[in-house]
Amino acid sequence: MDLHTSPKPRRLNVREQLVLSVYWFSINAQSAALFPIVIPLQILLFVPRGQVGNVQQAVLLGWISAVGAIVSLIMPPLFGLMSDRSTSIYGRRRPYIVAGTILLVVSALLLAIAGNIAIFVIALIINQFGSNAANASYQALMPDIVPREQRGEASGYFGLMTILGNVGSLGVAAFLLGSFTLTSNDSAIIRRGATIFYILTGIALLVGMLITIIGVHEIRFQRPVTESAQAKEKAMLRFRRWFVVNWIAPWREYNFRLMFFTRFAVMMGLALFMTFIEYYFAQVQHTSNFVQATAGVALLALLGALCSAFVLGVWSDRIRRAPLVCASTICMALASLTFVIAPGSFPLWTLGILFGVGYGAYTSVDWALAIDSMPSLNSFGKDLGLWGASGTFPNIVAPALGGLLIYVVSIYTTTALGYRLIFAAATIFLLLGAIFVLKIRV
Protein backbone atom coordinates (compact mmCIF):
# COMPACT_ATOMS: atom_id res chain seq x y z
CA MET A 1 0.00 0.00 0.00
CA ASP A 2 1.32 3.41 -0.91
CA LEU A 3 -0.18 6.37 0.92
CA HIS A 4 1.16 9.77 -0.18
CA THR A 5 0.82 13.16 1.37
CA SER A 6 -0.45 15.73 -1.13
CA PRO A 7 -2.43 18.97 -1.18
CA LYS A 8 -5.55 16.92 -1.94
CA PRO A 9 -5.24 13.45 -0.40
CA ARG A 10 -7.06 10.69 -2.24
CA ARG A 11 -9.86 8.63 -0.68
CA LEU A 12 -8.71 5.72 1.44
CA ASN A 13 -10.16 2.24 1.30
CA VAL A 14 -10.88 0.12 4.39
CA ARG A 15 -7.49 -1.62 4.34
CA GLU A 16 -5.65 1.69 4.15
CA GLN A 17 -7.72 3.13 7.00
CA LEU A 18 -6.89 0.12 9.17
CA VAL A 19 -3.17 0.30 8.43
CA LEU A 20 -3.16 4.03 9.10
CA SER A 21 -4.97 3.74 12.44
CA VAL A 22 -3.48 0.54 13.88
CA TYR A 23 -0.76 2.35 15.86
CA TRP A 24 -3.49 3.86 18.06
CA PHE A 25 -4.15 0.29 19.22
CA SER A 26 -0.50 -0.20 20.14
CA ILE A 27 -0.18 3.08 22.05
CA ASN A 28 -3.34 2.47 24.05
CA ALA A 29 -2.43 -1.16 24.69
CA GLN A 30 0.28 0.17 27.00
CA SER A 31 -1.13 3.45 28.27
CA ALA A 32 -4.78 2.60 29.03
CA ALA A 33 -4.10 0.50 32.14
CA LEU A 34 -0.94 2.32 33.20
CA PHE A 35 -2.36 4.93 35.59
CA PRO A 36 -5.75 3.40 36.43
CA ILE A 37 -4.29 -0.01 37.48
CA VAL A 38 -0.55 -0.70 37.11
CA ILE A 39 1.07 2.47 38.51
CA PRO A 40 -1.20 2.70 41.60
CA LEU A 41 -0.29 -0.89 42.45
CA GLN A 42 3.43 -0.36 41.88
CA ILE A 43 3.29 2.62 44.24
CA LEU A 44 2.46 0.14 47.00
CA LEU A 45 5.99 -1.23 46.55
CA PHE A 46 7.53 2.12 47.51
CA VAL A 47 5.11 3.50 50.14
CA PRO A 48 4.43 1.90 53.54
CA ARG A 49 1.55 -0.41 52.73
CA GLY A 50 -1.15 0.39 55.29
CA GLN A 51 -4.62 0.65 53.81
CA VAL A 52 -4.77 0.67 50.02
CA GLY A 53 -5.53 4.17 48.80
CA ASN A 54 -4.37 5.91 51.96
CA VAL A 55 -3.30 9.55 51.99
CA GLN A 56 0.41 8.89 51.35
CA GLN A 57 -0.31 6.66 48.36
CA ALA A 58 -2.87 9.08 46.88
CA VAL A 59 -0.55 12.08 47.23
CA LEU A 60 2.38 10.19 45.67
CA LEU A 61 0.19 9.01 42.80
CA GLY A 62 -0.97 12.57 42.23
CA TRP A 63 2.51 14.07 42.15
CA ILE A 64 4.03 11.30 40.06
CA SER A 65 1.27 11.79 37.51
CA ALA A 66 1.83 15.55 37.55
CA VAL A 67 5.62 15.34 37.12
CA GLY A 68 5.29 12.99 34.17
CA ALA A 69 2.63 15.17 32.58
CA ILE A 70 4.78 18.33 32.76
CA VAL A 71 6.85 16.79 29.97
CA SER A 72 3.65 16.24 28.01
CA LEU A 73 2.74 19.90 28.28
CA ILE A 74 5.94 21.12 26.63
CA MET A 75 6.91 18.41 24.17
CA PRO A 76 3.94 17.81 21.78
CA PRO A 77 4.06 21.15 19.93
CA LEU A 78 7.86 20.93 19.69
CA PHE A 79 7.81 17.41 18.27
CA GLY A 80 4.90 18.37 16.02
CA LEU A 81 6.77 21.42 14.73
CA MET A 82 9.93 19.40 14.10
CA SER A 83 7.97 16.82 12.15
CA ASP A 84 6.23 19.59 10.17
CA ARG A 85 9.67 20.84 9.06
CA SER A 86 11.41 17.49 8.69
CA THR A 87 13.07 16.77 5.33
CA SER A 88 14.04 13.20 6.10
CA ILE A 89 14.00 10.82 3.14
CA TYR A 90 11.93 8.51 5.37
CA GLY A 91 9.10 11.04 5.70
CA ARG A 92 8.09 13.89 7.98
CA ARG A 93 6.41 11.87 10.70
CA ARG A 94 7.74 8.32 10.68
CA PRO A 95 11.24 8.99 12.13
CA TYR A 96 9.66 10.52 15.24
CA ILE A 97 7.20 7.63 15.53
CA VAL A 98 10.14 5.19 15.51
CA ALA A 99 12.16 7.20 18.05
CA GLY A 100 9.15 7.61 20.33
CA THR A 101 8.35 3.89 20.22
CA ILE A 102 11.91 2.98 21.17
CA LEU A 103 11.74 5.34 24.16
CA LEU A 104 8.42 3.80 25.22
CA VAL A 105 9.89 0.30 25.13
CA VAL A 106 12.97 1.40 27.09
CA SER A 107 10.80 3.10 29.71
CA ALA A 108 8.66 -0.04 30.04
CA LEU A 109 11.76 -2.12 30.82
CA LEU A 110 12.88 0.43 33.43
CA LEU A 111 9.43 0.50 35.04
CA ALA A 112 9.50 -3.28 35.24
CA ILE A 113 12.86 -3.45 37.06
CA ALA A 114 12.65 -0.23 39.12
CA GLY A 115 13.87 -0.97 42.62
CA ASN A 116 13.35 2.50 44.09
CA ILE A 117 11.14 5.52 43.59
CA ALA A 118 13.85 7.57 41.82
CA ILE A 119 14.29 5.07 38.97
CA PHE A 120 10.52 4.66 38.84
CA VAL A 121 9.95 8.41 38.30
CA ILE A 122 12.79 8.67 35.76
CA ALA A 123 11.23 5.78 33.81
CA LEU A 124 7.86 7.56 33.79
CA ILE A 125 9.49 10.75 32.47
CA ILE A 126 11.15 8.76 29.66
CA ASN A 127 7.75 7.22 28.98
CA GLN A 128 6.27 10.70 28.58
CA PHE A 129 9.04 11.78 26.18
CA GLY A 130 8.46 8.70 24.05
CA SER A 131 4.69 9.00 24.16
CA ASN A 132 4.78 12.64 23.10
CA ALA A 133 7.28 12.11 20.29
CA ALA A 134 5.21 9.25 18.88
CA ASN A 135 1.77 10.75 19.48
CA ALA A 136 2.49 14.27 18.22
CA SER A 137 3.95 12.96 14.96
CA TYR A 138 1.46 10.15 14.47
CA GLN A 139 -1.67 12.26 14.96
CA ALA A 140 -0.29 14.74 12.38
CA LEU A 141 0.26 11.89 9.93
CA MET A 142 -3.47 11.32 9.67
CA PRO A 143 -4.56 14.76 8.37
CA ASP A 144 -1.59 14.60 5.96
CA ILE A 145 -3.20 11.61 4.32
CA VAL A 146 -6.94 11.66 5.07
CA PRO A 147 -9.14 13.82 2.76
CA ARG A 148 -11.54 16.24 4.42
CA GLU A 149 -14.65 14.28 3.45
CA GLN A 150 -13.31 11.19 5.27
CA ARG A 151 -12.22 12.84 8.52
CA GLY A 152 -15.22 11.54 10.45
CA GLU A 153 -14.68 8.04 9.08
CA ALA A 154 -10.98 8.17 9.94
CA SER A 155 -11.89 9.45 13.38
CA GLY A 156 -14.17 6.44 13.73
CA TYR A 157 -11.30 4.08 12.94
CA PHE A 158 -9.16 6.02 15.40
CA GLY A 159 -11.83 5.62 18.08
CA LEU A 160 -12.25 1.93 17.29
CA MET A 161 -8.53 1.20 17.53
CA THR A 162 -8.25 3.28 20.71
CA ILE A 163 -11.03 1.32 22.35
CA LEU A 164 -9.67 -2.05 21.25
CA GLY A 165 -6.28 -1.04 22.65
CA ASN A 166 -7.95 -0.02 25.91
CA VAL A 167 -9.78 -3.34 26.10
CA GLY A 168 -6.58 -5.29 25.55
CA SER A 169 -4.62 -3.21 28.05
CA LEU A 170 -7.19 -3.38 30.83
CA GLY A 171 -7.95 -7.05 30.20
CA VAL A 172 -4.28 -8.05 30.39
CA ALA A 173 -3.70 -5.89 33.49
CA ALA A 174 -6.73 -7.38 35.24
CA PHE A 175 -5.63 -10.91 34.40
CA LEU A 176 -2.04 -10.37 35.57
CA LEU A 177 -2.73 -8.24 38.66
CA GLY A 178 -6.30 -9.16 39.62
CA SER A 179 -5.19 -11.66 42.27
CA PHE A 180 -3.88 -8.77 44.38
CA THR A 181 -6.70 -7.90 46.81
CA LEU A 182 -7.20 -6.23 50.18
CA THR A 183 -6.70 -9.64 51.82
CA SER A 184 -4.21 -11.26 49.41
CA ASN A 185 -1.56 -8.57 49.00
CA ASP A 186 1.78 -10.22 48.31
CA SER A 187 4.23 -7.81 46.67
CA ALA A 188 5.42 -10.59 44.36
CA ILE A 189 2.05 -10.48 42.59
CA ILE A 190 2.65 -6.84 41.67
CA ARG A 191 6.25 -7.34 40.52
CA ARG A 192 5.51 -10.40 38.41
CA GLY A 193 2.29 -9.05 36.90
CA ALA A 194 3.73 -5.61 36.09
CA THR A 195 6.82 -7.12 34.44
CA ILE A 196 4.76 -9.36 32.15
CA PHE A 197 2.43 -6.42 31.36
CA TYR A 198 5.34 -4.23 30.26
CA ILE A 199 6.85 -7.00 28.12
CA LEU A 200 3.58 -7.76 26.31
CA THR A 201 2.69 -4.12 25.68
CA GLY A 202 6.25 -3.40 24.53
CA ILE A 203 5.86 -6.09 21.89
CA ALA A 204 2.51 -4.56 20.82
CA LEU A 205 4.20 -1.16 20.43
CA LEU A 206 6.97 -2.55 18.24
CA VAL A 207 4.52 -4.45 16.02
CA GLY A 208 2.27 -1.40 15.60
CA MET A 209 5.25 0.80 14.79
CA LEU A 210 6.51 -1.62 12.13
CA ILE A 211 3.09 -1.79 10.47
CA THR A 212 2.97 2.01 10.37
CA ILE A 213 6.44 2.67 8.96
CA ILE A 214 6.14 -0.14 6.38
CA GLY A 215 2.49 0.32 5.39
CA VAL A 216 2.28 4.12 5.31
CA HIS A 217 4.53 6.00 2.90
CA GLU A 218 5.05 9.76 2.89
CA ILE A 219 6.40 12.23 0.36
CA ARG A 220 9.58 13.98 1.43
CA PHE A 221 8.84 17.51 2.66
CA GLN A 222 10.04 20.26 0.33
CA ARG A 223 10.70 23.65 1.93
CA PRO A 224 8.78 26.52 0.30
CA VAL A 225 10.77 28.92 -1.85
CA THR A 226 9.81 31.78 0.49
CA GLU A 227 12.03 30.28 3.19
CA SER A 228 15.18 31.23 1.26
CA ALA A 229 14.12 34.88 1.47
CA GLN A 230 13.42 34.54 5.16
CA ALA A 231 16.90 33.16 5.68
CA LYS A 232 18.33 36.51 4.60
CA GLU A 233 16.51 38.47 7.29
CA LYS A 234 18.17 39.47 10.49
CA ALA A 235 18.21 36.77 13.15
CA MET A 236 16.03 38.64 15.64
CA LEU A 237 13.36 39.53 13.08
CA ARG A 238 13.34 35.95 11.79
CA PHE A 239 12.93 34.57 15.30
CA ARG A 240 10.15 37.05 16.08
CA ARG A 241 8.26 36.08 12.93
CA TRP A 242 8.79 32.38 13.66
CA PHE A 243 7.52 32.78 17.21
CA VAL A 244 4.43 34.77 16.22
CA VAL A 245 3.48 32.52 13.32
CA ASN A 246 3.98 29.24 15.18
CA TRP A 247 3.00 30.01 18.76
CA ILE A 248 0.85 33.16 18.86
CA ALA A 249 -1.20 33.12 15.65
CA PRO A 250 -3.21 29.94 16.46
CA TRP A 251 -4.54 31.55 19.66
CA ARG A 252 -6.04 34.37 17.61
CA GLU A 253 -8.43 31.87 16.03
CA TYR A 254 -11.78 31.66 17.85
CA ASN A 255 -12.37 27.98 17.05
CA PHE A 256 -8.88 26.96 18.13
CA ARG A 257 -9.21 28.71 21.49
CA LEU A 258 -12.62 27.25 22.17
CA MET A 259 -11.62 23.76 21.05
CA PHE A 260 -8.62 23.94 23.38
CA PHE A 261 -10.66 24.93 26.43
CA THR A 262 -13.39 22.42 25.60
CA ARG A 263 -10.96 19.54 25.50
CA PHE A 264 -9.14 20.84 28.58
CA ALA A 265 -12.38 20.67 30.59
CA VAL A 266 -13.25 17.18 29.36
CA MET A 267 -9.73 15.85 29.94
CA MET A 268 -9.70 17.37 33.46
CA GLY A 269 -12.83 15.38 34.22
CA LEU A 270 -11.43 12.18 32.74
CA ALA A 271 -8.04 12.60 34.45
CA LEU A 272 -9.64 13.10 37.88
CA PHE A 273 -11.93 10.13 37.29
CA MET A 274 -9.38 7.67 35.92
CA THR A 275 -6.37 8.53 38.12
CA PHE A 276 -8.09 7.75 41.41
CA ILE A 277 -10.77 5.19 40.52
CA GLU A 278 -8.76 2.18 41.74
CA TYR A 279 -8.18 3.77 45.14
CA TYR A 280 -11.87 4.87 45.13
CA PHE A 281 -13.02 1.25 45.04
CA ALA A 282 -10.64 0.36 47.86
CA GLN A 283 -11.47 3.35 50.09
CA VAL A 284 -15.10 4.28 49.39
CA GLN A 285 -16.71 0.99 48.45
CA HIS A 286 -14.25 -1.23 50.36
CA THR A 287 -14.15 -3.66 47.46
CA SER A 288 -11.76 -6.50 48.25
CA ASN A 289 -11.05 -7.24 44.57
CA PHE A 290 -10.56 -3.55 43.80
CA VAL A 291 -8.24 -4.27 40.84
CA GLN A 292 -10.83 -6.46 39.18
CA ALA A 293 -13.57 -3.95 39.97
CA THR A 294 -11.56 -1.17 38.29
CA ALA A 295 -10.85 -3.29 35.23
CA GLY A 296 -14.44 -4.55 35.15
CA VAL A 297 -15.95 -1.06 35.06
CA ALA A 298 -13.41 0.02 32.47
CA LEU A 299 -14.13 -2.98 30.25
CA LEU A 300 -17.88 -2.43 30.53
CA ALA A 301 -17.30 1.19 29.59
CA LEU A 302 -15.33 0.07 26.56
CA LEU A 303 -18.14 -2.31 25.61
CA GLY A 304 -20.47 0.67 25.54
CA ALA A 305 -17.84 2.63 23.65
CA LEU A 306 -17.64 -0.02 20.94
CA CYS A 307 -21.36 0.48 20.32
CA SER A 308 -20.96 4.19 19.69
CA ALA A 309 -17.43 4.94 18.50
CA PHE A 310 -17.24 3.82 14.89
CA VAL A 311 -20.88 4.41 13.94
CA LEU A 312 -20.95 7.97 15.28
CA GLY A 313 -17.53 8.77 13.82
CA VAL A 314 -18.76 7.95 10.31
CA TRP A 315 -22.13 9.62 10.94
CA SER A 316 -20.39 12.85 11.99
CA ASP A 317 -19.29 13.34 8.35
CA ARG A 318 -22.96 13.97 7.56
CA ILE A 319 -24.09 16.12 10.51
CA ARG A 320 -22.64 18.73 12.88
CA ARG A 321 -20.03 17.20 15.15
CA ALA A 322 -20.34 19.58 18.12
CA PRO A 323 -23.79 18.33 19.33
CA LEU A 324 -22.49 14.75 19.26
CA VAL A 325 -19.50 15.71 21.40
CA CYS A 326 -21.83 17.57 23.79
CA ALA A 327 -24.20 14.60 24.20
CA SER A 328 -21.31 12.17 24.71
CA THR A 329 -19.75 14.36 27.41
CA ILE A 330 -23.06 14.61 29.28
CA CYS A 331 -23.26 10.79 29.37
CA MET A 332 -19.83 10.64 31.04
CA ALA A 333 -20.80 13.39 33.48
CA LEU A 334 -23.96 11.53 34.57
CA ALA A 335 -21.99 8.36 35.28
CA SER A 336 -19.38 10.29 37.26
CA LEU A 337 -22.10 12.06 39.27
CA THR A 338 -23.62 8.74 40.29
CA PHE A 339 -20.34 7.70 41.92
CA VAL A 340 -20.62 10.88 44.04
CA ILE A 341 -24.22 10.91 45.19
CA ALA A 342 -25.02 7.19 45.28
CA PRO A 343 -21.85 5.07 45.59
CA GLY A 344 -22.73 1.39 45.48
CA SER A 345 -26.44 2.04 44.86
CA PHE A 346 -26.45 1.39 41.12
CA PRO A 347 -25.15 -1.73 39.33
CA LEU A 348 -21.65 -1.06 38.06
CA TRP A 349 -22.49 -2.47 34.64
CA THR A 350 -25.07 0.24 33.98
CA LEU A 351 -22.69 3.02 35.01
CA GLY A 352 -19.84 1.49 33.01
CA ILE A 353 -21.91 1.22 29.83
CA LEU A 354 -23.33 4.75 30.22
CA PHE A 355 -19.85 6.17 30.66
CA GLY A 356 -18.59 4.06 27.77
CA VAL A 357 -21.25 5.15 25.29
CA GLY A 358 -20.22 8.74 25.98
CA TYR A 359 -16.51 7.97 25.89
CA GLY A 360 -16.74 6.10 22.60
CA ALA A 361 -18.69 8.86 20.91
CA TYR A 362 -16.34 11.53 22.27
CA THR A 363 -13.19 9.66 21.23
CA SER A 364 -14.37 9.03 17.68
CA VAL A 365 -15.78 12.50 16.91
CA ASP A 366 -13.46 14.79 18.89
CA TRP A 367 -10.44 14.24 16.62
CA ALA A 368 -12.39 15.12 13.47
CA LEU A 369 -13.82 18.24 15.15
CA ALA A 370 -10.31 19.28 16.18
CA ILE A 371 -8.99 18.89 12.62
CA ASP A 372 -11.88 21.01 11.34
CA SER A 373 -10.87 23.70 13.86
CA MET A 374 -7.15 23.86 13.06
CA PRO A 375 -5.97 27.31 11.83
CA SER A 376 -3.73 26.08 8.98
CA LEU A 377 -3.47 23.09 6.67
CA ASN A 378 0.32 23.51 6.47
CA SER A 379 1.18 23.08 10.15
CA PHE A 380 -0.99 20.24 11.41
CA GLY A 381 1.83 18.72 13.48
CA LYS A 382 2.59 21.89 15.43
CA ASP A 383 -1.06 23.00 15.77
CA LEU A 384 -2.20 19.55 16.89
CA GLY A 385 0.71 19.57 19.33
CA LEU A 386 -0.53 22.87 20.79
CA TRP A 387 -4.05 21.51 20.91
CA GLY A 388 -2.73 18.31 22.47
CA ALA A 389 -1.58 20.34 25.47
CA SER A 390 -5.28 20.65 26.31
CA GLY A 391 -5.18 16.95 27.09
CA THR A 392 -1.78 16.83 28.79
CA PHE A 393 -2.09 19.94 30.97
CA PRO A 394 -5.00 18.34 32.89
CA ASN A 395 -2.72 15.38 33.57
CA ILE A 396 -0.54 17.82 35.51
CA VAL A 397 -3.30 19.70 37.29
CA ALA A 398 -5.81 16.91 37.99
CA PRO A 399 -3.55 14.43 39.86
CA ALA A 400 -1.95 17.21 41.90
CA LEU A 401 -5.37 18.73 42.65
CA GLY A 402 -6.77 15.32 43.59
CA GLY A 403 -3.84 14.47 45.86
CA LEU A 404 -4.06 17.87 47.58
CA LEU A 405 -7.83 17.53 47.99
CA ILE A 406 -7.51 14.11 49.62
CA TYR A 407 -4.74 15.36 51.92
CA VAL A 408 -6.75 18.39 53.09
CA VAL A 409 -9.99 16.44 53.55
CA SER A 410 -8.22 13.67 55.51
CA ILE A 411 -7.16 16.24 58.11
CA TYR A 412 -10.76 17.04 59.01
CA THR A 413 -12.73 13.92 58.09
CA THR A 414 -12.43 10.55 56.36
CA THR A 415 -10.27 9.97 53.28
CA ALA A 416 -13.26 8.41 51.52
CA LEU A 417 -15.00 11.80 51.36
CA GLY A 418 -11.98 13.18 49.50
CA TYR A 419 -12.42 10.61 46.75
CA ARG A 420 -16.10 11.49 46.39
CA LEU A 421 -15.22 15.18 46.11
CA ILE A 422 -12.71 14.33 43.36
CA PHE A 423 -15.48 12.64 41.37
CA ALA A 424 -17.73 15.67 41.99
CA ALA A 425 -15.05 17.93 40.50
CA ALA A 426 -14.76 15.55 37.54
CA THR A 427 -18.50 15.88 36.92
CA ILE A 428 -18.31 19.69 36.93
CA PHE A 429 -15.45 19.75 34.42
CA LEU A 430 -17.25 17.33 32.10
CA LEU A 431 -20.38 19.49 32.13
CA LEU A 432 -18.32 22.59 31.35
CA GLY A 433 -16.84 20.77 28.35
CA ALA A 434 -20.33 19.89 27.13
CA ILE A 435 -21.30 23.57 27.27
CA PHE A 436 -18.14 24.96 25.64
CA VAL A 437 -18.27 22.66 22.62
CA LEU A 438 -21.63 23.99 21.47
CA LYS A 439 -20.03 27.39 20.93
CA ILE A 440 -17.59 26.12 18.29
CA ARG A 441 -18.28 27.49 14.80
CA VAL A 442 -17.42 24.93 12.13
N, C-alpha and C positions, 0 to 999 in steps of 0.2 A: 504494500500500500504506500502511496506517495502523496502525502499531504503537503501543500505548499502555501506559504504565506503570500498574500497578494492584496492589492487594494480592494478587490472584490472577490472574497473567498468563494469557492464553488460549494454547492450543496454536498453534504456528507451522507453516505449511506449508513445503515445500521452498524455494519462491521467497523467502519471508520469512527463512528461515534463511540463504540465500545473501546476500541484501542486508545482513543484520545482521552477517555475518562477513567481508564482502569487504575491509574496511579492514585486517584482519590481513594480507591479501596485500600491500597497499600498503606497510605499515610494514616488513614483512620483505623486500620487494623492494629497499629501500634498505639495511637494517641487516645482512642476513645475510652479505653479502660485505665489509662495511665493515672489520671488524677481522681476519678471516682472510686477506683478499687485498689490498684497496685501501690501507688505512692502512699496513701494513708496507711496501708498495712506495713509497708517498709519503714515508715516513721516509727512504728512500734518497736523496731529493732534498735533505735537510737535514743528513745525517750523512755524514762522509767514507766513500766507497763501500766500499773494501776488500772483504772476503769477505761475501757476503750472509748475514745472520743472525749477524754478529759481536757481540761483547759490547756495544759502544756502541749498536748498533741494537736489540738485545734489551732493554737497560736503558731506552732511550728509549721503546720500545714499551710496556714495562711501566708506566712512570710516566705516560705520556700516557693510557693506558687507566685508570689509577687516578684521575688528576685528573678526567677526564670522569665517572667513575662516582661520585665523591663527591657530585656534583649529584644523581645518581640515588638516592642513599641518603636524601637529605633531602626531595626534592620530591614523590615519589608520594603519600605520605599527605596532604600539604598540598593538592595539587591534587585528590585524591580527596575530602577533607573539604570543600573549597570547592564542588566539584560536587554533593556531597550536600546542601549548604545553598543552592544557587543557586535563585533565583526568576525567572530570565530567562524571558521569554515564548517564547524559542526552545528551552527545555528545560534540564534540569539539566546534561547532559553535552555536548551538541553545541557550545556556544560554546568550550569548552576543547579539543575536538577540532579545531575550525577554527583557533584560535590556535596550538595545538601544531603543526599541519601547516604553517602559514605559517613558523614558526620553523625547522622542519626544511628547508623549501625554501631559506630564506635561508642557513642553515648550509651546505647543499650547494653553493650558489654561492660562498660564502667558501672552502670547502675546495678548490673547483676552481681558484680564482685565487690561493690563498695563496702568497706569495713568500718567506715566512720562517716560522720555527717559532712565533713569537709569534702571528701571525694564524691559523696552523694550529690551535694549542691553543685560542684563543678560539672559533674556528669549531666545534671539537668540544664545547666547553662549551655553546654555543648549541644544538648538536644535541641534547645531553642534556636541556636545558630543554624543548625542543620535544617530544622523545620522551616525556618523563615527563608533560607536560601532556596529550598526546594519549592515551598508553597508560593512564594512571591513570583518565581519564574514560571512555575507550572500554571498558575491561574491566569497569567498573561499569555501563555501559549494558546489558550482556548479562544479568546477573541481574535487572535492573529489568524485563526484558521476557520472559525465558525461564522457563516454569513448571518447577517442581522435577522433574517426571517426564520432562522433555526436556533436563535438564542434560548428561547423557552424550552425547546426540545433538548438542546445540549445541557441546559440547566437541570432538566429532568433526569438525564443520564448521570449528571454530576450528583444529584440528590440520591439516586438509586445506588450508585457505587459508594457514596458516603455512608448510607444506611447499612449496606451489606458489610462494609468494613467495620462499622460499629457493632453489628451483630456478631461478626467473627471475633472481634476483640473482646467484647464483654462475655461471650460464650466461653472462650478459651480461659479468660481470667477467672470466671466463676468455677469452671471445672478444675483448674489448677490450685485455686486458693480457697474454694468454698468450704473445705474441711476445717478451716480456721474459724472457730466460734468463740463466744464468750466463755464457754466451759472447756473447749478443747483448743488451747492457745499456745501450742508448741512453736517456738521460733523457727524450727527447721521447716515447718510447712510453708512459711513465708519465703525463706531463702530458696528452697527447692522450686516452689511454684513460680516465683518471680524470675528466676534464672531461665526456666523453660519458656516462660512467656516472652522474655526478651529475645531468646534464640529464634523462636517461631516467627515473631513479628519482624525480626531482622531479615529473615529469609523472605518474607512477604514483601518487604521494602525493596530488596534487591531484584526480585522477580518483576515487580511493577515498574521499577526503573528501567530494566532491560527492555520490557515491552514498549515503553514510551520512547526510548532513544532509538530503538530499531524500527518501530512501526510508524513513528511520526517524523517526517522530514521537513526541514525548514529551508527557506531561501536565505542565503547569507545577506546580512544587513549592509546596505550601501548608504554611506553618509551623504546627506543632501549637499548640493553644490554650495548652498549658502553658508555652510560651515567653514569653507575656506576663507570667506570674507570675514567671518567672525574671528577667525584665528589671528587676523591682523589688528584687531582692536587692542586697546590697552588692557592689561591683565585685570585691573580693578573693574573696568566697565564690563568686561566679558563675564567676570564672576557675578557682578550685580545682575546682569541680564539673565544669566543661568539660574541664579537663586530665585529671581522673581518668576521666571517662566515655569520653573519646575516645582517650586514650593509655595509660592504665594498665589499665583494665578488660579489654581483649582479652587481655592477657598472663596474666590469671588463669584463662583457659580452657585446659584441658589440650590439647584438639585443636588449638587455634590455635598454642600453643607448639610442639607436636610437628610440625605441618605446616610451621611456619616453619623449624625446624632441619633437617627433612628436605629441604626445597627448597634451603636454604642449602648443604647438603652436595653435593647433585646439581649445583647451579649452580657451586660451586667446581670440581668435576671438569670440567664442560663449559667453564668459562672458562679453566682451565689448558690444556685440550686444544686449544680453538679459537684462543686468542690466539697460540700459538707454533707451530702446525702448519706454517705456510708456511716459517718459518725451520728447523723440524725437517727438512723434506725437503731443504733446501739444505745444512744442516750435518751431519746424521746419515747420510742416504742419498745425499748428493751428487748429487741429481737435477738435471740441467741445466734441464729444463722444470719447475721447482718450482712455478710458478704453476698450470700445467695439472695437475700432480699433486695439488695442494691442491684445486682445483676438481673434479677427477675423483673423488677420494675423497668429497668432500662431495656431489656429485651422485649417486654410487652409494649413499651413505647415505640420501639423500632418496628414491631409488628404493625402498629397503627400507622407508623410513618410509611411503611411499604405500600399501604393502601392509598396514600395520598400523594406521595412524592412524584412519581413519574407521570401519573395522569394529569396532575395539576400543572406540572412543569410544561408539558406539551400544550395543555389548554391555555396557558398564559400567553402563548403566541397569538391567540385569537381574541383575548379580552384584556382589560386593564389589569396590570399586575398588582398595583398597590392595594386594592381591596382584598385580594387573596392573602397578601402578607399580613394585613390587618386582622383578618379572621383567624389566620393560623396562630398569630401571637396571642389573641384573646383565648384560644383553646389552651395554650400553655399556661397563661395566667390563671385560668380557672382551676387547673390541676394543682398549681403551686399554692393557690389560696386554700384549697381543701386540706393540704398538709398543715396549714396554720390553724384553721378554725376547728377542724374535726379530725385530728390525727388518730388513725386506727378505726375510724367510724365507717369508712367506705372501703369496699374491696379494692385491693391494690391493682387488680387487673383493669378495673374501669378507669382509674386515675392514670395508669400507665398508657392505656390506649388513647385516652383523651389527649394527654400530653403529646403522644407520638403522632397523632393525626396532625396536630398543629406543627410539630417539629418537622415532619416530612414535607408539609406544604411550604413552610418557611424556607427550609434548606433548598428545595428545588426551584423556587421562584425568586428568592432573594438575589441570587447571583445574576440572573438575567436582568432584574430591575437595576442592579448596580451598574452593569455594563451599559444599559440605556442611559444612565445618569452621568457617565464619565465625560469630562470636559473635552477630551481630544482623542481622536482615533490613532494618533501617532505616538502616544505615550501611555499605552495601557498598563505596561509593567509598573511604571512609577506611580501612576494615578491609582491603580489597584492596590499598590503597596501603601500609599497614603490612606486609602479607604480601609485597608486591612487593619490599620492601627485602631479603628473603631471596634475591632474584635479583640485585639491584643491588650489595649489599654485597660479594659474591664478585668482582664486576667491579672493585672497589677492591683487595681483598686479593690475588686470584689474580695479576693482572699484576705487581703490586709484588713479591709473593713469588717469582714466576717470574724476574723480572729480577734480583732479589737472589741467587737460587739460582745462576743462570748466572754472575753476576759472581764469586761466591765460588768456585765450582767451577773457573772458568777460571784462577784464581790457582794452583791446585795441579795441574790436569790439563787435558784437552781440553774445549773448549766443548760438544762433542757429548754428553759424559756429562751435562752440565747439562740438556740437553733431554730425555734419557731419564729423568732423575730427576723432571723436571716431569711427565712422563706417568705415572710411578709414583705421584706424589702425587695426580694426577687419579684414578687407579684406586682409591686408598684412599678418597677422598672419595665416589666413586660407590658403593662398597660400603657405606659408612656410611649413605648415603641409603637404600639398599635395606633396611637393617636397621631404621632409624628408622620408615619408613613403615608397617611391619607393626604398630607399636604404636598407631596412630591408631584411635580408637574412633568409628566412624560407623555 
